[in-house]
């Protein structure tokens, strides 16, 4: 089964990679009020900690309360594999140039002054769901491949340049 729209290329739907919702996660968290703790962690692809929460009643309720504040981040982390899969599908479909090529072109364009991650996020053509962590991971990969160099500008900001 595939999902497609004019703006998004066809991406195979894998049940384990369905997009997670913050609202559903909070509803599952509410099951702790009747003694079922940790169900929201299973939903957010954290089965080990979900099991731990289940058998310890959410660390005697303390872990459950802490999770109220961590829920947004847990859902974002659970959605990361899907976002990466969508970005890769868009690149393979040829609708967007590869992020690697865009980053290297940006480094060449800005020259010795370099670019920040903020500059990259503003300049690159990315799928709407791609976040800064995905761009940062690609920059790290290019740094390890010696295709980019890292330094600081006169204001102390971390900048990336062509080596």
Secondary structure, 3 states (H helix, E strand, C coil): CEECCCCCCCEECCHHHCCCCHHHHHHHHHHHHHCCCCHHHHHCCCHHHHHHHHHCHHHHCHHHHHHHHHHHHHHHHHHHHHHHHHHHHHHHCCCCCCHHHHHHHHHHHHHHHCECHHHHHHHCCCCCCCCHHHHHHHHHHHHHCCCCEEEECCCCCEEEECC
